[in-house]
Amino acid sequence: MNPLVIYNTLTRKKEIFEPLNPPFVGIYLCGPTVYGDAHIGNGRPAVIFDVLRRYLKHKGYKVRFVRNITDVGHLLGDTNEGEDRITKQAKLEQLEPMEIVQRYTIRYHDVIGRLGVMRPDVEPTATGHIVEQIEITKKILEAGLAYEMNGSVYFDVNAYHQKYTYGELSGRVIEELIAGAGEERRTLEGQDEKRNSADFALWKKAQPEHIMRWNSPWGEGFPGWHIECTAMSTKYLGETFDIHGGGMDLSFPHHECEIAQAKAANHGKQPVRYWMHNNMVTVNGQKMSKSLGNVINLGDLFDGDNKELFEGENPILSQTYSPMVIRLFILQVQYRSTIDFSDKALKDTQKNYFKFINALKGLKRMEYTEFVAEKHDKKLEEEILTDFEKVYDALNDDLNTALALTQLFNITKKINTFQNNPDKIGTISKETFEKLKNQFILFFEEILGIQEDKPHAFDELSASLLKTYQEAKANKQYDKVDAIRADFKKVGITLKDTKFGVDWAYTEE
């Protein structure tokens, strides 16, 4: 089997994955700032790195997966110098900041859990690690790479750049960052305190109206956004760890600043071996933004609570979609490519999802028949084994879930052949059949994490209706048979009379 290869944003090339201390692997993923509901852009990294974690565990690694919660310090604006997002939302809703944090953390866990994302091994919060952030800030000050000004502490980018390299992850040029400051230096809060505009806050002095504040050696204040991830990743994964993940929009300034802080505090030691960034989600070809009104929350997508998405002259969506359809939609595109969200794309994904699930259901019901030596199909056996090797090759090539799904889709055609012609099962060996069954379930359910989405108590209800259907058919009550078929069809289910008995499948068209 080929080794896992990862595209490293830091080196700008694919590299063979070699963990620092095998079989242990440390992964840190930037989690949400919990001041609002999770949207489809939040769902993509959660799903992608969930699959990475699952695949590494399948390969025998012992993974510690850390995903943080940002509950303080993430300020508004591109320069991260405005009002704290949590504080602003608390004022809008007339609640305590921690009420906002609790509400949206619970809701984040709910929708991300419905996407099939496993909970992290450690889920630290920024407010729970104020001491660690202060200690790292002290280290950076002692190294001469930060300065205190009026109760705030700023990272000295110029001083750092003279010793190391600022911009190594994003490719940004420090001279251009400074030159591009323009009018913002005079207009944004705290800019006049900085030695240059590229400097960023490690600790901010709390103004009288600021709700969230802690004591520090520099007075009452709160931590900057970037310092929290440096503190938490270091605490739980060490000064150098294996993989740091997040959206491509975080590569600058957030992840660039993380590297700078860690190297400044730890004598130039590189904090992360492999930086992985997923690309953006667009909506109907446009960047997702509140100003365009096209930000789609996951809960609204699943449950249809936001009627504006489904009504009006040009609704964004024509229907709701199940969480597993959205998970499949995310995985249908390689993570470093842009994924365009549209109603048509989701409808196509839903059809593919039903095809996969119907094949999976059929495969689980299948039993091996007697081997027919004179009809032994060696070519079919070789194709089945080769198809699974190609799935492994796809995942090993920078977690190419899109290509892996293409190969799995090819395998569903063989599964469907066996469903339609059960006698053909005997043309392959029992060993190959068992491998087909086990490997397909392994890749689809356990590694890609795609499950069958069924309403509560659906199995019991469908079993009861199927029994009524069979009784009506046995009694030649054909009007009743047709009525039951029609009722199933209304909810997207097709009844099937098979060699194994009456069964149902999702309607694929």
N, C-alpha and C positions, 0 to 999 in steps of 0.2 A: 504493500500500500504506500502511495506517495505521502510525503510529510505535509503537514499543514503549512501553507504559505500565506502570509499576511502583508497587505500593502501598508507600509509604515509612512504616515504623513511626515514624520520627522526627516526621514532619509529620502522620501519621494520615490520609493521603489518597493517591489515585493521582496520579502525576506522569509526564509524558513523560520518558523516559530520554534525557538529554543528557550524554554522557561529558565528563569534565574536559578531556581532550586527545585528541579523536578523530583517527585511528581507534583509538587505544589505549584499552583498558578494563582496569582493575585490579579483581580480585575476591578477597576474603579470606573463607574459610569456616572457622569453628571446627571443628577436627578432634577426634579421640577422645582421651580419657585412657586410655593403654594399660596398664590393670591387669587387664583381663578381655576376654572375647570380645565381638565386636560383635553387638549385638542389632537387632531390627527398627527400634527407635527411632533407632539410628545410621544405618540404611540410608536412611531417608527424606530427610534433608538431603543425603546424598551423591548420591542419584539426582536430586533436584529441581535442585540447583545444577549437576549434570552437564548436565542438559537446558538450563538457562539458558546455560551456557558454550557448548554446541553451537549453540544458536540464535543467540547473539551472533556467533559465528564465521560462521555461515551468512549473517548480515546484513552481513558484510564487516568486522567489527571484529577487531582484533588483541588477543587476550585474554591477559593474564597471570593465571593462576589459582593462588592460594596457599592451601594447606590445611595447617594445622600439626599437629604431634604433641605432645600434652602428656605429658611424661615426668618432671615434677617440679612441686611447688607446688600441685597441686589437692588441697586438704585435705577431709577428711570433714566432713559436717554441713552444714546449710543456711546457716550463718554462715561456712563455710569456715575454721573455726578449730580443727578436730580434727587427726588424724594424717594425714600424707601418704599418699594412696591407693596410690602405687607402693611406698612403703616398707612399708606394712602388708601388701600382697600378697607382697612379697619375704620378709617374716618368716614368713608363713603357709606359703609354699612352700619356705622355707629356701634361697633363692637370692639372688644379688646383684640389686639393683634393676635394673641394666642388662640382666640376663638376662630379667627380667620384661618390660621394655620391648621387647627384641628379639623375644621370643616372641610377644607380643600385637600388635606392629606387623606382623610377618610374617603373622599370621593375619588381621589386619584387611585388609591388602592383598589377601589371597587371596579373602575372601568379598565384599569390595566390588568387586574385579575381576570376580568371577563375575556380579555384578549389572550388568556392562557399564559401570561407571564408569571414565572415563579417569583416569589418574594426573595429579596436579597438575603445573604447571610448576615450582613450588617447594614443597617439603615440609619446612619448618624445624622443628626441635625446640627445646623450651624450654631444655634443658641445653646446646644449641649456641649459645645467645644470652644467656648470663649477663652478659657484658660490656655488651651493649646494654641489658639490664634495669637494671643498676647505673647506667649513664649517664643513663637517663631518670629514675630515682629521684633522682639528684643534681639534675637540672633542676627537679624538682618541689619539692625541698627549697629550692633557691635562689629559687624563686618564692614561698616562704613558705606553701606549701599542703600541707606534710607536716612531720612531726616525728619525731625519733629518741628512742627510749625503751628503755633497757637492751639495746641491741644490735639492736633491731627498729626498722623505719621504718614509720610509719602515715600514710595519706592523711588530711588534715584536711578532712573533709566540710563542717563548719560554715564554715571559712575559705573554702573553694572556693565554697560556696553564696552567700556574701555578694558574691562577685565575678561568678560565673556562675550556672548553674542546675543543681542536682543533682536528677535525677528527670525530666529532659526527655524521655528515651526511653520510660521505663516508666510515667511518670505518678505515681510514688510521691511522697509528701509527706514531706519530711525530718523535720518535727516529729513525724509519726506513727512514723517509723522509730526515732527516739530514744526516744519515749514508750513504744514497745512492747518495749523492751529487757528490762524486768522482771528476773527471777531469773537469766537467762543471763549478765548482766554479771558476776555474782559466781562463776558456776560454770564458765564456759568459759575455757580457757587463753588468757592474754593480754588478756582483757577488762579487767582492772584496770589495765592499762598505757595504755589508750586514753583520750583526752579525752572521747569519747562513743562509744556503742555502734555508731553508723553508720560510724565510721572503719574502714578496711580495710587489711590489711598490704600494703606494697610489698616489704618485705624482712623475713624472720623470723629471729630468732636461733635457731641450732640448739642444741637441748638435747643433753646428752652422749650420749644413746642414738640420736640422729638420724643415720642413715647418710649421707644425701645432703647435702653441705655445701660451700660455696665461701668463699673469702676475699672480704672487701668492706671499704670504709672504716669499716663499723660493726661489724666482727668477722665470725667465721665464721657462715654462715647459708645461707638459700636464698630464692629469689624467691617472691612471692605469685602466686596463680593469674592474676589479672587483668592484671598487668604484662607477662606474656609475650606476649599477643596484641598489646598496644600496641607493644611493641618490634619484634616480627616483622613486623606489617603495615606499620609505618612504614619499616622497613629495605627491604622489597621493593616497596612500593607508593607510598611517599612520605607526607608529613605529612597530605595529603588525597588520598583515592582514591575510586573510584566506588561499589563495592558491598561491603557486609559482610553475610554471611549466617550463619544458624544457626537452631537450634530456638528456639521461642518461650520455652521455659524458661530460655534464656540471656539474655533481654532484661534481667532483673534477677536477681542483681546484676552478672553478668559484663559484659554490654555497656554497662550504665550506667556501670560503673567504668572501662571502656575509654575512653568518651567523656571522662569527668572527667580521667583521667590524661593523655590526649592534649592536651586543652585547657589543662590546667595546665602542661604541659611546653612547649607551642608558642604561648604568648601568646593563648590563647582561640580558636585556629583550629579550626574544626569538622573532625574527622578523616575523616568518611564522608559522602558525598552521599546515598546510598540505603541504608537499613537494611531488609533482607528477612528475615522470620522465618517458617519453616514451623510449622504447628500440630502437636499431639501425636498419638501413636499410642495408642489404647486397645485392650484385649483383651477381647472379649465385653462391651463397654460399661463396663469397669472400667479405671482407671488402671493402667498397667503398673508393677509394683514387685516387688522381691524378696520383700517380706513376704507378698504375695498368691501368690507362686509362679508368676506368669504372665509372667515375663521370658523371651522366646523368642530365643535366639541364632540368627543367620542360618545358621551352619554346621549346627546341629541341624535347622533347618527344611529345608535342602537335602538333607542326608544321612541324617537319622533316627537320629543317634547317641544322643541323649538319649531313652531309651525311656519316661521318665516322661511325655513329651508325648503319647505315643500309646497308653498303657496305663492301666488303672485304671477306676473306675466312670464318671468323667466326663473322658475325655481331651480335651485342648485341640484335638488334631489327629487326623484319621483317616488321614492319609497325608503323605508328603513332597511338596514342591512345588519346581519348578525355579526357578532364579534369575530367569529372564525372566518367569515368571508373577508373581513378587513385584515385579519392576520395573513390570510393567503394573498390578498392584494399587495400587502407590504413585501411579502417574500417573493412575489413574482418578478421583482426587479432587483438586480444586484445592488447592494447597499450603497456603493459609491456613485450610483447614477441617480439623477433626479427622477422622482416618481410623480406623475401627473394624476391628480385626483379628479374624477368626473363621474357623473351618473352612468354614462355608457361603459366606462372602464369597470365600474363596480358590478354592473349587470353581467358583463362578460365574465368577471371573476366569479360571480355567483353561479353561473352555469358550470364553470370549471370545478368549482367547489362541489357541486352536486354530483358531477361525474366522478370525482375522486371518492366522495363518500359512498356513492352507490357501489363502486368497485370494492371499497374497503369492507362495506357491509356484506357483500357477496363473498368476498374472500374469507371472512371470518366464519361464514356458514359452511364453506366448502369442506368436504372430506375427501381424503385420497381414495381413489378407486384402485382396483387391481391393475398392476403393471402389465401392459401388453407388449411383450418383447418384439413381436414381429412388426409392430407399429411404432417402435421407439423413434422419437423425433429428436435426434441428436442436435440438429441445427437450432431447434426451439430451446433446448436446454442451454446451449452455448449463448444464445441471445439473452436469456434470462440472467445468466451469471454475468455476462458482459454489461448488461444494463445496470446492475447494482454496482459494479466496479466503476462505471461512469458517474453514478451518484456520488460515490466516495471522491472521485477525482474532482467533481464540481465543488464539493464542500471544502476540499483541501486547497483549491485554487481561490484563496481569498474569500472563503465563505460564499461561493456563488450559488445562492439559493435558487435563483432564476433557472440556471442550467440544471440544477438538481431536480427541480420540479418538472422540467421538460422531460428528463429521463424517467421520472416516476410516472408521468403521463403516458409515456410509451409502454410502461409496464401495465398500466390499467387496461390497455387494449388487449393484452394477453390474458389478463384476469377476466375481462368481459367475454373473451372467446371461450374460456373454461366455463363461465356461467351459462352461456348459451348452448354449449356443447359439453356437458359434463363427462361424456365418454372420452373426450380428448385429454382429460387429466391423466389418464393411464398411459399416455404416450411419453411422459417424462418420468424420471425416477421419483420415488417417494422423498428421497433426500433433497432433490431439486425443488419439489413441490413445497416441502417444509421450509426451505430457504426462501422461496418466493413469499410465502405467508409471513414468516417471521421478519424478514428484512423489510418488506413493504410496511408492515406495522411499525417497525423500529424507526425507519426514516420518517414516515409521515406523521405518526402520533408522538413518538418520544423525542426525536431530534428536532424536527420542524415544529412540533408542538401543536399540530392541527387536529382538533377533535370534532366529533359530530355534535353540532349544536341542536339540541332538542328541547322543546318546552318541558316544564315540570310535569311528571307523571305521564309523559307521552307514551312510553312503552306499554303501560297498563291500559291506557285508553285505546291505543291502536290494536293491542291484542284482543280486547273486547270486541271492537268493530270487525276485526278480521274473523273472529269466531262467528259473529252474526252473519258475515258475508258467506262463510263456508256453509253454514246451516241453510241459508237462503238458496245457495247454489245447489246443495244436495236435494233440497225440496223443490227444485225447479221454479223458484219464485224469482223469475228473471227481472221483473219490474223492480223488485227490492234490490237485486244484485246491481242493476244499472244505477239505482238511486245511491247506493253506498259508494260505487265507483265515482259517481259525480261529486259526492260530498268530499271524498278524498282529493279529487282533482282540484276542487276549489281552493284547497290549502297547499297545492303544489306537490301532491303525492299521487303516484301511479301504482295501481295494484297489478301484481304479476302472478300468473299461474305458472309455476316452475315444476321441474322434476322433483324438487325437494318440498313442494307444497306451495301454499299461497304465501306470497311475500309482498312487500311494498318497496318502492324506490322513490327518490326525489325526482320530480319532473325536471328534465335537463333543458328543455326548450321553453 
